[in-house]
């Protein structure tokens, strides 16, 4: 009897942060993400700083501000498309996101015909599970071979940089992704919306630790609050998968 083997999906996992307080979160989440990748044979890329420079910054040779690192996502996507000869899928993680389920290979999550998979931020009546634009960009899986991936990456980059040039307020990376998806129904139909798998602190597969909503929890206090939660999730992971936690990579990205 002939058995059909599941095709191997080559996966690249990327995560980034600036050199400030967000690096403290990367210190805590990246060891777990690297351990997961090692278990399943995926590649991990960790980057600090910004890949996005505006016109004025290029002219004056200025370093982008700390928060600009959040815009690395669109550059990661373009980078992934350029490497599709070597990788089939790209997982982009915020600094406060960590893979929680070591039992299953994340490459099995997204249907092969979808452009991307993400957690839907707002569920609306009448919206199909696979048709949405308002997603959480902090945890996304991208199909690097989908015919729309390069188109979306270019549109996302153009929307963001076009708006930010000449302005001090960049509006955040997620809103520019919204802009491209919202204005293209064909793209929306290619989005696979996860429910519980990527649902922030309640997620079953990838935890994305939510920022505090209380107004007094800002700055260092907000980082401390998320750090405690990340450490809790790390303990849960290592209690369940002790062998995978034997040799966690303790590389420090923060200054402390």
CORVEN-V166955 format. One record per backbone hydrogen bond with DSSP energy under -0.5 kcal/mol. CO is the residue of the C=O (numbers start at 0). NH is the residue of the N-H. If there is no record, write none. Layout:
BEGIN
co & nh
CO & NH
CO & NH
END
This chain:
BEGIN
co & nh
2 & 4
7 & 9
8 & 10
9 & 87
9 & 88
10 & 42
11 & 90
12 & 44
13 & 92
14 & 46
16 & 48
19 & 22
20 & 23
20 & 24
21 & 24
21 & 25
22 & 26
23 & 27
24 & 27
24 & 28
25 & 29
28 & 32
29 & 33
30 & 34
31 & 35
32 & 36
33 & 37
34 & 38
35 & 39
36 & 40
36 & 41
42 & 12
44 & 14
46 & 16
50 & 52
53 & 57
54 & 58
55 & 59
56 & 60
56 & 61
64 & 67
65 & 68
66 & 69
67 & 70
68 & 71
69 & 72
70 & 73
70 & 74
71 & 75
72 & 76
73 & 77
74 & 78
75 & 79
76 & 80
77 & 81
78 & 82
79 & 82
80 & 83
82 & 85
82 & 86
87 & 143
87 & 144
88 & 11
89 & 91
89 & 141
90 & 13
90 & 92
91 & 139
92 & 15
93 & 96
95 & 208
97 & 206
99 & 101
103 & 105
104 & 107
105 & 108
105 & 109
110 & 113
114 & 142
115 & 191
116 & 140
117 & 193
118 & 135
121 & 123
123 & 126
125 & 127
127 & 130
128 & 192
129 & 190
132 & 134
133 & 120
133 & 121
134 & 136
135 & 138
137 & 93
138 & 118
139 & 91
140 & 116
141 & 89
141 & 143
142 & 145
145 & 148
145 & 149
147 & 151
148 & 152
149 & 153
150 & 154
151 & 155
152 & 156
153 & 157
154 & 158
155 & 159
156 & 160
157 & 161
158 & 162
159 & 163
160 & 164
163 & 166
167 & 169
171 & 175
172 & 175
172 & 176
173 & 177
174 & 178
175 & 179
176 & 180
177 & 181
178 & 182
180 & 183
183 & 186
183 & 187
184 & 188
186 & 189
187 & 131
187 & 190
189 & 114
189 & 115
189 & 191
190 & 192
191 & 117
191 & 193
193 & 119
195 & 198
195 & 203
196 & 204
196 & 205
197 & 199
198 & 201
199 & 202
199 & 207
204 & 99
204 & 100
206 & 97
206 & 208
213 & 216
215 & 217
217 & 220
218 & 222
219 & 223
220 & 224
221 & 225
222 & 226
223 & 227
224 & 228
225 & 229
226 & 230
227 & 231
228 & 232
229 & 233
230 & 234
231 & 235
232 & 236
233 & 237
234 & 238
235 & 239
236 & 240
240 & 243
240 & 244
241 & 244
242 & 245
244 & 247
247 & 249
END
